[in-house]
């Protein structure tokens, strides 16, 4: 009987674009936060891995230990992201 009028195609497209932009803003903020956390992890790696204790027994560097740990995680996506951040820092 009294059906609500159909939304205009332009209004539907506007609402969709607004939702996309809002979601994109949240994703950008989260990506930035994750990248900052990864950079902090990389820069503080020497505190996480006390290499001086292992210096007499192995010649492994921070990066070698990090790579070995990443291989054991079995998470290719995370590994690629961390490697990308490492490359950007160099």
N, C-alpha and C positions, 0 to 999 in steps of 0.2 A: 504494500500500500504506500506508505511513506518511506520509500527507499532513499538513502542518502545519495546525493548526486555523485557521479563518478569524478574522480580527481582528474584534473587536466594533465595531459602528458608532460607539460612543462613543469608543473608542480611536482609530479612524481620524479622527474629527472633531477630537479633542484634538490629534493630531499635525499635522493640517492647520492648526489655529489657532495652534499653537506656531510652525510654519514661517512663517505669515503675519506674526505679531508680530515674529519675528526679522528678517524681510525689511523690514518697516516701520521697525524701529529703525535698520537700516543705511541705508535710503533717507532717513530724517529727518536722520541725521548727515551724509550726503553733501549733501543739500539745504542744510543749514545752512552747510556749508563752502563750497559754491558761492556762496551769498548773501554770505557774508563776503568772498570773493574779489572779487565784483562791486562790493560797497560800497567795498572798498579801491581797486579800479580807478577808480571814479568819483571818490573823494576825491583820488586822486593824478593825476587827468587833467591838471591844470595842469602837472605835471612831464613828462607824455608829449607834450603839445602846447605848444610854446613860442610862445604867442600874441603875445608882445612883438615877435617878428621879423615877424609878419604884421600887426601893428596898423596900420601905415601903408598897407598895400595892401588890407586887407579888414576888415570890421566883424564877422566871424563870432565867435560866442561858443564856449565849450567845448562846449555842448550841440549847437550847429549842426554843429560838426566831428564830434562823436560820431554824430549822426544821419546825416550823409553817409557816414561810414565804415560804419555799420550797414547802410545801404541797399546799399552796394557788396558787402557780405558775402553777400547773398542767402540769409540764414538767418532766416526769419520767427520761428521759435520762440525763438531766442537774442535777437533784437531785442525781442520781447514781454517776455521775462524781464527784460532790462536796463531796459526802459521801466518795468516794474512796480517794480523796485527803485528807480529814479529817483523815481517818484511817492511811494514810501514815505519817501524821504529828505527830501522837501520838506515 
